[in-house]
């Protein structure tokens, strides 16, 4: 079963992989990825990699409404939970 913590881990991991000069201790989920130094291409990479790892798809229209990492994690978690419940 997927947990919100697991989703946050995946997003953080992908952010660290994409932005080489950031460490986990610097990541504050209340901030946006832009605040952490990511450009729009970095953000697309982090979100795409996270969705691939979690095996979920989120419409771009939903993603464009997000303002910080917590909202991204919540959205990915919600979609992953719905997917799991659909398979049960």
Backbone bond lengths (Angstrom), bond angles and torsions (degrees), N, CA, C in turn:
res aa  C-N    CA-C-N  psi(-1)  N-CA   C-N-CA  omega(-1)  CA-C   N-CA-C  phi
1 X - - - 1.460 - - 1.534 109.96 -
2 X 1.301 115.60 137.91 1.466 120.81 -177.49 1.529 109.80 -81.21
3 X 1.318 116.03 142.50 1.462 120.84 176.62 1.524 108.44 -118.92
4 X 1.318 116.01 160.46 1.464 120.21 177.79 1.534 109.52 -63.22
5 X 1.323 116.01 -36.89 1.473 120.67 179.43 1.520 110.75 -60.88
6 X 1.334 116.40 -40.53 1.464 121.16 178.91 1.531 110.16 -63.51
7 X 1.323 116.63 -42.65 1.464 121.10 179.11 1.531 109.64 -63.10
8 X 1.336 116.79 -43.67 1.470 120.89 178.51 1.533 110.17 -60.99
9 X 1.335 117.01 -42.20 1.467 121.50 177.69 1.521 110.99 -57.94
10 X 1.331 116.40 -46.82 1.471 121.75 -178.86 1.528 110.27 -61.24
11 X 1.340 116.66 -45.64 1.467 120.33 -179.21 1.535 109.72 -63.75
12 X 1.337 116.88 -45.22 1.468 120.46 179.41 1.525 111.31 -60.55
13 X 1.322 115.30 -45.63 1.474 122.02 179.92 1.537 110.22 -57.01
14 X 1.321 116.73 -46.87 1.463 121.18 -179.93 1.524 111.87 -67.89
15 X 1.320 116.74 -34.13 1.463 120.53 177.53 1.533 110.10 -66.46
16 X 1.320 116.07 -43.14 1.475 120.92 179.01 1.526 110.46 -65.10
17 X 1.337 116.95 -40.00 1.472 120.71 177.64 1.525 111.51 -64.10
18 X 1.328 116.78 -37.91 1.460 121.47 -175.34 1.532 111.66 -79.93
19 X 1.319 116.67 -43.95 1.479 121.26 179.12 1.521 107.61 -100.49
20 X 1.308 116.98 100.14 1.460 119.42 -173.38 1.522 114.61 -64.26
21 X 1.341 116.68 -26.60 1.463 118.22 -175.11 1.533 113.87 -98.21
22 X 1.323 115.93 30.54 1.470 118.96 177.12 1.526 108.93 -123.65
23 X 1.320 115.77 144.31 1.461 120.72 177.83 1.517 109.05 -114.46
24 X 1.328 115.10 157.52 1.466 119.21 -176.13 1.523 112.02 -56.52
25 X 1.329 116.97 -36.25 1.464 120.56 -178.38 1.531 112.18 -64.37
26 X 1.349 117.70 -20.98 1.463 121.68 -179.80 1.526 112.18 -85.19
27 X 1.321 117.51 -12.84 1.462 120.64 -173.96 1.524 110.55 -83.13
28 X 1.323 114.60 117.23 1.456 121.80 176.08 1.531 107.03 -112.60
29 X 1.334 117.93 110.02 1.465 120.65 -176.52 1.524 114.02 -60.31
30 X 1.326 117.90 -15.23 1.466 120.34 178.14 1.530 111.07 -78.44
31 X 1.325 116.53 -10.07 1.466 120.61 179.34 1.525 110.00 -98.07
32 X 1.324 114.98 161.68 1.460 118.69 174.46 1.519 108.39 -83.04
33 X 1.333 116.48 162.36 1.460 119.60 177.48 1.521 110.46 -64.85
34 X 1.338 116.56 -30.61 1.476 120.41 176.39 1.526 110.09 -61.66
35 X 1.344 116.38 -41.70 1.469 120.62 178.33 1.524 110.86 -60.03
36 X 1.329 115.69 -28.23 1.464 120.78 -178.52 1.529 112.08 -89.65
37 X 1.328 116.78 3.08 1.463 120.33 175.25 1.518 115.69 103.00
38 X 1.321 117.54 7.08 1.471 120.29 -179.22 1.527 110.05 -83.88
39 X 1.331 116.24 140.70 1.467 119.02 171.98 1.528 107.81 -93.84
40 X 1.322 117.13 179.45 1.467 119.16 -174.30 1.531 112.03 -63.44
41 X 1.326 118.07 -34.87 1.472 119.91 177.54 1.527 111.12 -66.97
42 X 1.330 116.17 -40.09 1.471 120.24 177.04 1.526 110.37 -59.68
43 X 1.323 115.69 -43.34 1.467 120.59 -177.74 1.528 110.39 -63.72
44 X 1.336 116.45 -43.73 1.469 120.42 177.92 1.531 109.34 -59.38
45 X 1.317 116.83 -43.38 1.468 121.69 179.99 1.532 111.24 -62.21
46 X 1.322 116.88 -46.74 1.470 121.30 -179.58 1.525 110.49 -61.65
47 X 1.338 116.49 -47.01 1.467 121.35 -178.00 1.533 110.07 -65.74
48 X 1.332 117.11 -45.31 1.474 120.92 -179.77 1.521 111.16 -62.02
49 X 1.323 116.29 -46.71 1.470 120.40 179.80 1.525 110.95 -62.71
50 X 1.324 116.15 -41.25 1.471 120.43 179.79 1.524 110.65 -63.73
51 X 1.341 116.61 -43.68 1.473 119.94 180.00 1.532 110.09 -64.76
52 X 1.328 116.62 -40.64 1.481 119.56 178.13 1.521 110.79 -61.18
53 X 1.327 116.15 -47.20 1.464 120.14 -179.00 1.524 112.14 -62.23
54 X 1.329 115.91 -39.24 1.468 120.81 -177.96 1.529 112.29 -85.86
55 X 1.355 115.24 -6.83 1.473 121.55 -179.60 1.524 111.97 58.14
56 X 1.342 115.21 46.15 1.466 120.74 176.79 1.526 109.43 -130.78
57 X 1.316 115.16 159.79 1.465 121.42 175.28 1.523 107.96 -126.11
58 X 1.323 115.57 134.70 1.455 121.24 178.53 1.525 107.38 -125.57
59 X 1.338 118.03 130.69 1.469 120.19 179.50 1.529 111.41 -60.49
60 X 1.333 115.80 142.72 1.478 120.56 178.91 1.524 111.49 -56.43
61 X 1.333 115.85 -35.29 1.470 119.31 -178.50 1.530 111.08 -60.74
62 X 1.341 116.34 -34.08 1.470 120.78 177.47 1.527 110.05 -71.45
63 X 1.329 115.74 -42.51 1.467 120.74 -177.41 1.525 111.79 -64.03
64 X 1.321 116.74 -34.32 1.466 119.85 -176.10 1.531 112.64 -68.72
65 X 1.321 117.49 -16.56 1.470 121.12 -179.36 1.529 112.36 -83.88
66 X 1.319 117.27 -13.08 1.457 120.85 -173.11 1.527 112.02 -74.53
67 X 1.334 115.78 143.45 1.461 119.27 -179.49 1.528 113.18 -117.09
68 X 1.336 117.78 -15.20 1.467 118.52 177.73 1.526 110.59 -152.10
69 X 1.318 115.99 175.58 1.465 120.18 -175.79 1.521 112.64 -67.31
70 X 1.338 117.20 -34.11 1.470 119.10 178.15 1.522 111.05 -58.78
71 X 1.338 116.17 -40.85 1.466 119.82 179.63 1.525 110.75 -66.10
72 X 1.332 116.93 -38.41 1.470 120.85 176.69 1.522 110.02 -62.81
73 X 1.320 116.26 -46.72 1.476 120.94 -179.80 1.531 109.70 -61.79
74 X 1.329 117.21 -44.52 1.472 120.64 179.21 1.524 111.05 -59.84
75 X 1.336 115.95 -43.94 1.470 120.32 -178.50 1.536 110.71 -65.70
76 X 1.320 117.10 -47.66 1.472 120.34 179.52 1.527 110.74 -62.41
77 X 1.324 116.30 -39.85 1.459 121.12 179.30 1.524 110.71 -64.07
78 X 1.331 116.28 -44.51 1.467 120.92 179.87 1.532 110.64 -60.60
79 X 1.327 116.45 -45.90 1.464 120.96 -179.32 1.535 110.46 -65.53
80 X 1.332 116.82 -41.23 1.470 120.59 179.11 1.529 110.91 -64.78
81 X 1.327 117.09 -39.74 1.468 121.21 177.86 1.524 110.92 -64.15
82 X 1.339 115.97 -44.96 1.468 119.98 179.71 1.524 110.18 -61.76
83 X 1.323 116.97 -38.87 1.452 121.46 179.06 1.531 110.36 -63.78
84 X 1.343 115.27 -45.14 1.478 120.14 179.01 1.531 110.85 -61.22
85 X 1.328 116.64 -43.47 1.456 120.54 -178.74 1.517 110.95 -66.59
86 X 1.304 116.39 -32.41 1.465 121.09 177.86 1.513 112.41 -68.34
87 X 1.326 116.11 -27.07 1.469 120.58 -179.30 1.521 111.59 -86.09
88 X 1.309 116.78 -18.76 1.474 120.78 -175.44 1.525 111.14 -73.38
